């Protein structure tokens, strides 16, 4: 039972309605996690011990069995701290920090692509200075193909391929910097 503090008149615990709302929120979050593709799920801060339950919920196709598995997953998730669940919700949220960082990286790749197409070798030199592991010949060929596509009014196949190449390059560059930051943090 809930109980009331005799001195202040405040309730000692959340009401059953509030507990039910919180449980339904966690169940909805479990359903969202089960619907995500594995690549996006890997980028979320989901605890390792929940991943097999999510994979099992994804595997089950029978309606009632899936519903039961989602309820079990939600039960396991309710055992987690509120901070863990809030971090998962924030990462899923379109306005969350993770989404903002991903959008910023896509915009950065878009700016590099436009610079490469507008400025040519000068921008390519700057890109290669920032990312020495980049394949100069491949990038130059993609820029040349993209400009040729534009001139001939063809579908933007090379244009998209150039964007993918730059995005991969930017993602690889950030991954190389991350271990140095982690090592520096551990040294302190």
N, C-alpha and C positions, 0 to 999 in steps of 0.2 A: 504494500500500500504506500501511497504517496506521503502522507503525513504533513503536518504543518508545524512550523516553529511557534511555540506558545508565546514567546516574547515579542517577536517581530510580526508574526502572522504570515510570513512568507512560506511558500511551499518548498519542501526539502529536495524534491527531484522533479524532472520534467513530467508533464502530464502524459497519459497514455496516448492521447492524440498526437502530441509532439513527438513521442517515441516512434509512433507509426509513420508519421511524415518523414522522419529521418531515415527509417528503415526503407520506405518506398523510394527515397532519393538514392540510397545506396543500391537498391535493386535496379533502378533506372540506369545508374552508372555502370553496373555489372552488365546490363544488356547492351549498352553502348560499347563497352570494351569487347564484348563477344562479337560485335558486328564489325569491328575495325579490321583492316587488312594487317597482316603480320608486320609489314615494314613500318607502318605508323605506330603499331603497338610497341615495337622495339624502342622507339624514340620516347615513349612515355615512362615516367618514373614509377613503374609498377613493380612491387616487390617480387622477387624470383619465385617464392613459394606459391604465388597466385597464378603464375603463367600456365602450369598444367591444368588448372581448373578452367581457365579461359579457353585453352585449346580444346578441352573436353566439351565445353558448351558450344564451341564453334563446330565441332565434329558431329554432334547429335542433330538429327534432322526431325525426329518425331516431336510433335508440338508439346505434348505433356512432359515427355522426358527432358526436353530442352528447358521447359519452364521450371522443372524440378532442379535441374543442374544450375540454372541461373539463380534460383533461390539459395542453393548451397553456396554458390560463388559469393552472393551478397552476404551470406552469413559469415563466410571467411573474411570478407572485406570489412565487415562491421567490427571485427576484432582488431583492425588496424587503428593507429592513431588518427585523429582528425586532420593532422598536418599532412599525412600521407595522402589521404583522400582529397584534401584541398589541392595538393600539388598535382594530382592526376586530373582533377577538374580544371585547374588552370591551364595545364598543358593541352587539354581537349578544347578548351574555350577558344573561339575564334579571336577574341580580344586578349587572350592570355599572352604571357611573355614569350613562350616558345613559338607561338604563331607569329608574333611580331618579329622575332629574330629570323624565322624562316622567310617571311615576307621581305625583310630588309636584305637578306641574301639574294633573293630573286631579283629585287630592284638593282642591287649592285651588279649582278650578272647582266642585266638588261643595259645598264649604263656602259659596261665594258664592251658589250656587243655593238652598241651605237657608236662608241668612240672608235672601235676597230674599223667600222664601216666608213665613218666620216674622216678620220685622221690617218688611217692606213698604217704605215710602218712606224710612225712616231708612237702611236698608241700601242702597237705590238711590242715595241722596245720597252715601254713602261710596264706592260703586262709581264713580259719575260723577266724584267728586273725584279718585279715583285714575286713572281713564281718561276724560279729558275728551272724547275722540273718540267715545265710545259713543253709540248712538242711544237717547236717553231714552224716546222714545215706543214704540219697538219693544220695549225691555226691559219697560216698564210693561205693555204689551199682553200679552206672553208670561207675565208673572207673573199677570195677571188671568185669562188663559185656563187656566193651570195650576191655579189655585185653583178655577176653575169646573169643570175636569175632575175634580178630587178630590171636589168636592161632589156631582157627578152620577155618580160612580163609573164614569167613562169611561176608555178606554185612554189611556195617558200620552203622547200625541203632543206636546202643547205643553211638557210636562215635559222631554222629550228635546230639543226644539227650543231651549228655554231653556238647557239645558246646552251644546248646540253653540254657541249665541251667546256664552255666557260664555267657553267654551274658546277660541273664535276671538278674542275680545277680549283674553284673557290672553296668548295667543300673539302677537298684534299688539303688545301693550304691551312684551313682552320683546324683540321684534325692533327696536322703536324705540330701546330702551336700548342694544342691542349696538353700533351704530356709534359712540356716544359713548364707550363703554369702549374700543373699538379705537382711536379717535382719541387718547384720553388715553394709552393704552399706547405709541402711536407717538411722541407728543410727549415722553415720558420718555426 
